[in-house]
Amino acid sequence: MSGAGEPPALSRRDVLRGAALLGGVGLLAACTDRPAPPGTPTGAGTGTAPGTGTGTGAITVTDQRGTTLTFDHPVTRIVTLPMPAASLAIAVDASAEHVVGMHEASWTAIRDGILGKIFPAATGIAHDVAGQDFTPNVESILALRPDVVVQWAEEGTGTIAPLENAGLKVLGVTYGTQEDLETWTTLFATLLGKPTRALDMIARNDEALAEVKARTAKVARGSPKVVYFNRFAAGLKVAGPQTYNDYYIRLVGAENPATGPAGVQGAGMVGVDAEQVLRWDPDVVLLGNFDGAMPDDLYRDPVWASLAAVRTRRVYKVPLGGYRWDPPGQESGLMWRWLSHVVFPGDDGPSLRDRMREAYGFLYDYRPTDDDLDQVLWSAANHGSADYGQFDA
């Protein structure tokens, strides 16, 4: 078993990759508000089931409910309700052609991030397919004539049964870890008839992980305290135990006080008050992309004036690229590198901008401009925070 904060075991990855060479393995997952299942080590997944396909012929996948789905050919029309699923499917496909419907929050990330510029057609994809609680709008989904609908497996019968009762094929999924990301990637690549694409994407993440671990071993000193706010503007929620955010905070050599002895009760994203955060006195604060909070909201508010991260101006908005960098996604390797340099600034190795240009070329067949990268990195919002000039053009 992997240790706390470790990625999935290599033996498990080898199983996924071998299956992908034969045609695929399928398990999906989807949203940053969800913790990993209780008792699951951070970075570990929730189980596998085999899938087969030729890349052009019949495809069989098994979802996280244990339900097996068969398709006569690669799918061409996908509706995704879990939030990060749409952008990942687009990245796997290097195209917005085959996602025909998505959750409103997925569409918002595409509209506000760079993916809408890279694939302008993505901003026109239907996004009235579900309520905020993921209850499906069956009539709207049926009108899109999907080959498959990706939906949460753990929200009760009200989320999947209406879709299946309408005759739709539903892939039931869960989410939360690095291994889940790998199985998402493999599943989408299989369904789209591009099984080897998953191998390339996973291998690149492996490379990024090894590089970040090596940098951590070289530059980490002490255990700076880092708090991630999943919500800030309308009630505080921080990343607690069994979250991906806690995983990458520890990956770069920092400490998440929300998971320490004086941390929060419970797993996942947990509500706290300002007094609790002030007691933790984090050295670095990360503001997520699930509300509009910016560093100046803390710098200008006297409530936070005594906070170490405010006094040293170490509050940062997390980047928003092809999807929010907060949860697991196709740009997680970039998130790890960004956070490593935020916590331990230093001009060593290729610049983050060079990494981003190369990654976007691979993921989206797109060469971002400096203005594009400024947008992704929230350069204007973060410009008053310490050492952010290291990410300048």
LINKA-V203554 format. One record per residue. SS is DSSP state (hx for helix, st for strand, lp for the rest). PHI is phi in degrees with one decimal (* if undefined). D_CENTER is the distance of its C-alpha to the mean C-alpha in whole Angstrom. Layout:
BEGIN
SS_PHI_D_CENTER + SS_PHI_D_CENTER
END
This chain:
BEGIN
lp_*_23 + lp_-66.7_21 + lp_-74.8_21 + lp_-58.5_19 + lp_83.5_16 + lp_-84.0_17 + lp_-72.5_15 + lp_-59.8_16 + lp_-62.4_20 + hx_-61.8_21 + hx_-60.9_23 + hx_-67.3_20 + hx_-63.4_19 + hx_-61.3_22 + hx_-61.2_22 + hx_-61.3_19 + hx_-70.1_21 + hx_-60.9_24 + hx_-65.6_23 + hx_-64.0_21 + hx_-63.3_25 + hx_-82.2_27 + lp_147.9_24 + lp_149.9_21 + st_-133.4_20 + lp_-132.0_18 + lp_-145.8_15 + lp_-115.2_13 + lp_-172.6_10 + lp_-155.5_8 + lp_-146.8_7 + lp_-70.9_7 + lp_-75.7_11 + lp_-100.8_11 + lp_-76.1_13 + lp_-65.7_13 + lp_-55.4_17 + lp_-52.7_20 + lp_88.4_21 + lp_-84.6_18 + lp_-60.1_18 + lp_-59.2_14 + lp_94.3_13 + lp_-104.2_15 + lp_-92.6_14 + lp_-118.2_17 + lp_125.2_19 + lp_-126.5_20 + lp_-146.5_22 + st_-74.2_24 + lp_-140.5_23 + st_-135.0_26 + st_176.3_26 + lp_-99.2_28 + lp_96.0_26 + lp_-130.6_28 + lp_-101.6_30 + lp_-63.4_29 + st_-130.2_26 + st_-126.6_26 + st_-133.7_22 + st_-119.2_22 + lp_-86.6_19 + lp_-78.0_18 + lp_-84.7_21 + lp_90.6_24 + lp_-88.2_25 + st_-97.0_25 + st_-120.3_25 + st_-124.6_27 + st_-127.2_27 + lp_-71.9_30 + lp_-159.6_28 + lp_-54.0_25 + lp_-72.7_23 + lp_-125.1_23 + lp_-139.2_22 + st_-120.0_19 + st_-112.2_18 + st_-119.2_15 + lp_-99.6_15 + lp_-60.1_11 + lp_-64.6_9 + lp_-75.4_6 + hx_-64.7_9 + hx_-62.6_11 + hx_-67.6_10 + hx_-67.0_9 + hx_-61.0_12 + hx_-64.6_14 + hx_-66.3_12 + hx_-60.8_14 + hx_-82.4_17 + lp_52.8_17 + lp_-165.0_19 + lp_-100.5_18 + lp_-71.4_21 + lp_-106.2_20 + st_-90.7_18 + st_-109.8_21 + st_-158.5_19 + st_-154.9_16 + lp_-65.0_15 + hx_-54.8_16 + hx_-67.5_13 + hx_-66.0_11 + hx_-64.2_15 + hx_-61.1_15 + hx_-63.3_12 + hx_-68.6_13 + hx_-63.1_17 + hx_-85.5_16 + lp_-96.1_14 + lp_-85.4_15 + hx_-63.2_14 + hx_-66.3_17 + hx_-78.9_20 + hx_-65.7_19 + lp_-123.5_19 + hx_-54.4_21 + hx_-64.0_22 + hx_-65.3_18 + hx_-72.7_20 + hx_-97.8_22 + lp_-70.0_20 + st_-57.4_21 + lp_-137.5_19 + lp_-109.9_22 + lp_-90.8_21 + st_-161.8_20 + lp_-79.8_21 + lp_-61.4_18 + lp_-91.4_19 + lp_72.0_18 + lp_-63.7_22 + st_-73.3_22 + lp_-91.6_25 + hx_-60.2_26 + hx_-61.0_29 + hx_-65.2_26 + hx_-67.1_24 + hx_-59.1_28 + hx_-64.5_29 + lp_-85.6_26 + lp_51.7_27 + lp_-74.6_24 + lp_-75.5_24 + st_-152.4_21 + st_-117.0_20 + st_-91.8_16 + st_-145.3_16 + st_-57.8_16 + lp_-92.0_18 + lp_-120.1_19 + lp_-98.7_20 + lp_93.2_23 + hx_-66.7_26 + hx_-69.8_25 + hx_-97.5_22 + hx_-104.3_23 + hx_-55.0_27 + hx_-60.5_27 + hx_-71.5_26 + hx_-66.6_27 + hx_-64.4_31 + lp_-87.1_30 + lp_88.8_30 + lp_-89.8_27 + lp_-84.1_25 + st_-121.4_22 + st_-97.5_19 + st_-84.8_18 + st_-136.3_15 + lp_-133.4_13 + lp_-163.1_10 + lp_148.1_9 + lp_-128.2_9 + hx_-62.6_9 + hx_-66.4_12 + hx_-58.8_10 + hx_-59.1_8 + hx_-64.6_11 + hx_-73.8_13 + hx_-56.4_11 + hx_-59.3_12 + hx_-65.2_15 + hx_-63.8_16 + hx_-61.5_15 + hx_-61.2_17 + hx_-65.9_20 + hx_-60.7_20 + lp_-86.3_20 + lp_77.0_23 + lp_-129.2_21 + hx_-60.3_21 + hx_-73.9_21 + hx_-60.6_18 + hx_-63.1_16 + hx_-60.2_18 + hx_-66.1_18 + hx_-66.2_14 + hx_-68.0_14 + hx_-61.7_17 + hx_-67.5_16 + hx_-64.9_13 + hx_-59.4_16 + hx_-63.0_18 + hx_-61.7_15 + hx_-61.5_15 + hx_-62.1_19 + hx_-66.4_19 + hx_-67.6_17 + hx_-60.6_19 + hx_-64.7_23 + hx_-66.8_22 + hx_-58.1_21 + hx_-62.1_25 + hx_-88.0_26 + hx_-109.1_26 + lp_-64.4_24 + lp_-144.5_27 + lp_66.8_28 + lp_-138.1_25 + lp_-57.2_24 + st_-90.2_22 + st_-124.3_19 + st_-113.5_18 + st_-105.3_14 + st_-95.8_15 + st_-73.9_13 + st_-134.0_16 + lp_-137.0_19 + lp_-65.0_21 + lp_-130.6_22 + lp_102.7_22 + st_-84.4_20 + st_-133.0_17 + st_-116.1_16 + st_-78.3_14 + lp_-100.1_16 + st_-61.3_17 + lp_60.3_14 + lp_-120.0_11 + hx_-65.8_8 + hx_-64.0_10 + hx_-62.9_13 + hx_-59.1_12 + hx_-79.1_12 + hx_-62.0_14 + hx_-73.4_17 + hx_-56.7_16 + lp_-89.8_17 + lp_94.9_20 + lp_-108.8_20 + st_-120.5_20 + lp_-102.9_19 + hx_-63.2_22 + hx_-68.5_20 + hx_-110.7_20 + lp_-86.5_24 + lp_-57.6_27 + lp_-103.9_27 + lp_-83.8_24 + lp_-81.9_23 + lp_-93.0_24 + lp_95.9_21 + st_-110.0_18 + lp_86.3_14 + st_-87.9_15 + st_-120.8_18 + st_-70.7_21 + st_-139.1_23 + lp_-110.7_26 + hx_-61.0_27 + hx_-60.2_29 + hx_-64.0_27 + hx_-64.2_25 + hx_-64.2_28 + hx_-67.2_29 + hx_-67.4_26 + lp_50.2_27 + lp_-64.8_24 + lp_-77.9_24 + st_-135.6_21 + st_-120.0_19 + st_-109.9_15 + st_-104.7_15 + lp_-76.5_12 + lp_-102.8_11 + lp_-101.0_12 + lp_-151.9_16 + lp_-93.7_18 + lp_-60.9_19 + lp_-128.0_20 + hx_-51.5_22 + hx_-62.6_25 + hx_-63.8_25 + hx_-86.7_25 + hx_-60.4_27 + lp_-95.9_30 + lp_-99.5_30 + hx_-60.9_32 + hx_-57.3_31 + hx_-101.0_28 + lp_-59.3_31 + lp_-85.8_32 + lp_-66.4_28 + hx_-55.4_28 + hx_-64.3_25 + hx_-78.7_27 + hx_-61.6_30 + lp_-98.6_29 + lp_55.3_26 + lp_-122.0_23 + st_-113.2_21 + st_-136.9_18 + st_-80.9_15 + lp_-67.1_12 + lp_-59.6_12 + st_-128.2_10 + lp_-107.5_11 + lp_-61.7_10 + lp_-149.9_7 + st_-57.7_6 + lp_-77.4_6 + lp_-61.8_6 + lp_-92.4_3 + lp_-58.9_3 + lp_-168.6_3 + lp_-66.6_7 + lp_-109.5_8 + hx_-61.1_7 + hx_-59.1_10 + hx_-69.9_11 + hx_-60.4_10 + hx_-61.2_12 + hx_-66.6_15 + hx_-59.5_14 + hx_-66.4_14 + hx_-57.1_17 + hx_-79.7_19 + hx_-65.7_19 + hx_-75.8_20 + lp_-127.1_23 + lp_-59.2_24 + lp_173.3_25 + lp_-99.5_26 + lp_-118.2_26 + lp_76.8_25 + lp_-57.8_23 + lp_-69.1_22 + hx_-60.2_18 + hx_-62.7_20 + hx_-64.6_21 + hx_-60.9_18 + hx_-65.6_16 + hx_-59.7_19 + hx_-66.3_19 + hx_-64.4_16 + hx_-70.3_16 + hx_-63.1_19 + hx_-70.6_18 + hx_-73.5_15 + hx_-125.6_17 + lp_54.3_20 + lp_-139.5_20 + lp_-104.6_22 + lp_-71.5_20 + lp_-83.1_23 + hx_-61.7_23 + hx_-64.4_23 + hx_-58.2_20 + hx_-68.3_18 + hx_-59.6_20 + hx_-63.6_18 + hx_-59.6_15 + lp_-82.5_16 + lp_51.8_17 + hx_-59.9_21 + hx_-66.5_23 + hx_-69.0_21 + hx_-95.8_21 + lp_-64.6_24 + lp_-88.6_26 + lp_-97.0_24 + lp_-58.0_25 + lp_64.0_25 + hx_-72.2_23 + hx_-61.8_25 + hx_-63.7_24 + hx_-100.5_21 + lp_-70.9_24 + lp_-67.7_25
END
